[in-house]
Amino acid sequence: DLAALDMDSEKLEGIEVIGWQNFDAETVAAVQSTDDKVRLVFFWWQCYASTAANQGILDVPAPILSRVFQQVAAGLHSFEQALQLTNVPFPFHYTHATIWLLFMHMLFTPLAVLTWTDRPVLAFLFSGVLIFVFWALYLISAELEHPFGEDEADIDICQLQQTSNTSLQLLLSSEASRTASFSEDKRGGNADMAAAPGSCLFREDYHRKRSNSLAETFNSVLLGTG
């Protein structure tokens, strides 16, 4: 979803693209040759959806189809907002003014604390706490300024893309192709609305597999720390 935020980022190499091998050489070359990949694909989708609607492939009422166009356009708008976080840096003068103020605060805070107490240990602790808090806030804000970078605390766009791909692949699965229906003895208004426990939504071996997965994760963490 954020594949064009930083074209030099190594993290982009881990992004998975569904059905890339199905496109022809001309389409692949067009995507690879442009730096504005997201908007190009968005324009292609609009053209394809409009053509499919005119040919009767998308046989849905016009209000529903227009809602689909609005939702996809809203996704592009959200992408452009995320893109601003990377392309629009924080004001240069404000950043440098903040750094100078922090240095002045670090210089004058011990002198101000000495007016409160004449005990060196308390003066050192109070000064350290006050200086640490302000510098910690500054460093956190600097980290939040680049949320799509390579640091461990940054947003994992590869995981976001995998989650999105999983949802799209679910739409193409056989489970999503069929319509839910009642059993033979519950049709014709004979169904009852009795409540069932939440475990009915999962298969019988779900909890066993989940427990094994958690145990494997816990063991790998222990081995990694050991």
Buried (B, 14 or more C-beta within 10 A) or exposed (E): BBBBBBEEBEBBEEBEEEEEEEEEEEEEEBBEEEEEBBEBBBEEEEEEBEEEBEEEEBEEEEEEBEEEBEEBEEEBEEBEEBBEBBEEEEEEEEBEEBEEEBEEBBEEBBEEBBEEEEEEEEBEEBBEEBBEEBBEEBEEEEEEEBBBBEEEEBBEBBEEBBEEBEEEEEEEEEEEEEEEEEEEEEEEEEEEEEEEEEEEEEEEEEEEEEEEEEEEEEEEEEEEEE
